[in-house]
Amino acid sequence: MVGGAWEKPRENSVEALLYGIEHADGVEMDLRLTADGEVVIHHDPRTPGGLFPESSDYSEISKHSDRFEDLLSRENFTSRWVDEGRFVCLELKAPHPSSGAGGGWFRGDAMRRHMSELMGKVREMIEQEEVPISSTVFYSFDPCITKVARSHSGDYRHARLMPKLRQWGGWNVQRAAAFPSFISTSVPRMLSRQKKLGAPMLPLALEYLEGWTRHVPIGTSVGLRGRGLQRFNKIRKGHPVYVWPAPLKVEPRLLDAGLSCISDTMDSDLKYPDGIERCMRPATMPEIEGVRMPWNEISQGERRGVVQKWRKRWSWSVTPEELSIITTESTLPWEAPRLIGHRGVGKDPGTL
């Protein structure tokens, strides 16, 4: 590490998201709806003080959660998102059943209304900022996301997070509950489902690609090496894939395979374990004649050349004509392999 110890901001804070969008190709954040209708950036179902955001007014949880509106008021966040090609993953969080919000343990129409209000508010905010359609995605573990998106996402796109994680329980309980879904959902099956939903990308757990767990799901297994990678590339045909977690030692292989990384390792001074320099903006600072240049500062011809090189290298199915439409000074193709800051700067110790 160079320059001393890095002081990591709190996950999902405005400070964390500003850092992430400056140093990486984009950020991921978690959004919840408070009892008084504020959209807050908060992951866990409770605050450190034990309050449920969905059954609390913002004033009660403001020490632990920042408002999405306050983040959007920061020009050094929105300008990078809107004008410089950064990408933002917006995860919509369903309330814990014990909060009483969203129908509590009974869910049903009340949950759809809750998630509809959350998505509708967020969509209106990003529309007002003129966020490009190809620079963001809504997603959620809650299966109602698809019905909600049909009515409330506008022109913005969405995806389902799978296997489904419940809103209740700790880390081990959530993953134990998700294990049957993990076993029954192979990567080809998951990709097929996402495409039927019209999802622009596939959010994918690293366990499907690395280690013994990749052989657990019933069906064709894929991987990051050898035949496993060949099968994966043949199946996805360049379809965008966002992988989490993306440990530093695995990150180079993910990017080299043309996959995007959602990273918890966001210290900009770190190198890879073998000492090789790390680029935290592989998409928005591509190499032009051996020198990395900001996407929004290179010429249209240079952008076209970079994109065609990527298309050939990773066998994208998208046509050159389609790429020319989506490739602009402020937007990149969905397929571009990006490094994304998870919760801005990575998850905090002790959070889910």
C-alpha positions, 0 to 999 in steps of 0.5 A, spaced: 500 500 500 502 507 498 501 513 502 499 510 509 492 507 511 486 508 508 480 510 512 474 507 509 467 511 510 461 508 512 458 503 507 452 506 503 454 513 506 454 519 501 461 520 502 462 512 501 458 513 494 462 519 492 469 516 493 466 509 489 464 513 483 470 517 483 475 512 483 471 506 480 467 505 474 461 506 478 457 504 485 452 499 487 447 502 493 441 499 497 435 503 497 429 503 502 423 507 504 422 510 510 415 511 514 415 518 512 416 517 505 424 518 504 428 514 500 434 512 504 441 508 502 441 503 507 442 495 507 441 491 513 433 491 515 435 494 522 439 500 523 445 499 529 440 502 534 435 496 532 430 500 528 426 498 522 427 504 516 420 502 514 417 503 520 421 509 522 421 517 520 427 519 517 429 523 523 429 517 527 435 514 523 438 519 520 445 518 524 445 511 520 442 512 513 443 518 508 438 520 503 438 518 496 436 525 495 442 528 498 446 524 494 443 526 488 444 534 490 452 532 490 454 535 483 460 531 483 456 524 484 451 526 478 456 529 473 460 523 473 453 518 473 450 523 467 456 525 463 462 521 464 459 514 463 459 511 470 454 506 472 450 505 478 446 499 480 440 500 485 438 495 489 431 496 492 430 493 499 424 489 501 422 491 508 423 486 514 416 482 515 417 484 523 417 492 521 409 491 519 411 495 512 409 491 506 404 487 509 409 484 514 409 477 514 403 476 509 406 481 504 401 480 498 398 487 495 401 491 500 408 489 499 407 490 491 405 497 493 411 499 498 416 497 492 412 500 487 412 507 491 420 506 492 421 504 485 417 510 483 420 515 487 427 513 485 425 513 478 422 520 478 429 522 482 433 519 476 429 522 471 430 529 473 437 528 473 437 525 466 440 519 468 441 515 461 437 509 460 444 505 459 447 507 465 443 504 471 439 498 473 434 496 478 434 490 481 432 486 488 431 479 491 424 480 492 420 476 486 415 482 486 420 486 482 418 484 475 411 486 476 413 493 480 418 494 474 412 493 469 408 499 471 414 504 475 420 503 472 419 507 466 424 506 461 429 504 466 431 496 466 431 491 471 433 484 473 432 479 479 437 477 484 437 470 484 437 465 488 432 469 493 435 471 499 429 472 505 429 479 508 429 476 515 435 472 519 442 473 519 448 471 514 448 464 515 440 463 516 439 467 509 444 463 505 441 456 508 434 458 506 437 460 499 440 453 498 435 449 495 434 455 490 442 455 489 441 447 487 436 448 482 438 454 479 444 453 474 447 459 470 444 457 464 437 457 467 438 463 470 441 467 464 434 464 460 430 467 466 433 474 466 433 474 458 425 472 458 424 478 463 428 483 459 434 484 464 440 488 461 445 484 465 445 478 469 447 479 477 451 473 479 454 470 485 461 468 485 460 461 488 457 459 481 464 461 478 469 459 483 471 453 487 467 447 489 460 450 489 460 451 482 459 444 481 453 444 486 447 447 481 443 441 477 445 442 470 451 445 466 457 448 470 461 454 468 467 457 471 473 462 470 478 457 467 479 452 461 473 448 459 468 451 464 470 458 462 469 456 454 462 453 456 460 460 460 462 464 454 458 459 449 452 460 454 452 467 455 454 470 448 457 476 451 451 478 455 453 482 461 454 479 467 456 482 474 459 478 479 459 479 487 463 478 491 469 479 487 475 478 491 482 482 489 485 475 487 480 473 483 478 480 480 483 480 474 480 473 472 473 476 472 475 482 468 479 478 463 473 474 462 469 480 460 465 480 466 464 486 471 466 486 478 462 488 484 468 489 489 468 490 497 476 492 496 476 499 494 482 502 497 485 506 490 492 505 493 492 497 493 495 493 488 494 486 486 497 480 490 502 479 485 504 486 485 501 488 478 498 495 478 490 495 479 486 499 474 479 501 478 476 504 472 477 498 466 471 501 462 471 508 463 479 509 462 480 505 457 487 504 454 489 508 448 495 507 445 498 504 451 495 510 456 489 510 460 484 516 458 477 518 461 472 515 456 468 522 456 475 525 453 477 521 448 474 522 441 468 518 438 473 514 433 477 512 439 471 510 443 468 506 437 475 503 436 475 501 443 468 498 443 469 494 437 476 491 440 472 489 446 466 486 442 471 482 438 475 479 444 469 477 448 464 475 442 459 480 444 452 478 440 450 485 439 451 488 432 456 494 431 450 498 429 447 497 435 453 499 439 454 505 435 447 507 438 449 506 445 456 508 445 457 516 446 461 521 450 457 519 456 454 512 455 458 505 454 455 499 452 451 494 457 457 489 455 463 493 458 466 490 463 466 494 469 469 495 476 463 497 481 464 499 488 459 495 493 455 500 497 460 505 495 467 502 498 465 495 500 461 492 506 462 494 513 464 488 518 458 486 521 453 488 516 449 482 512 
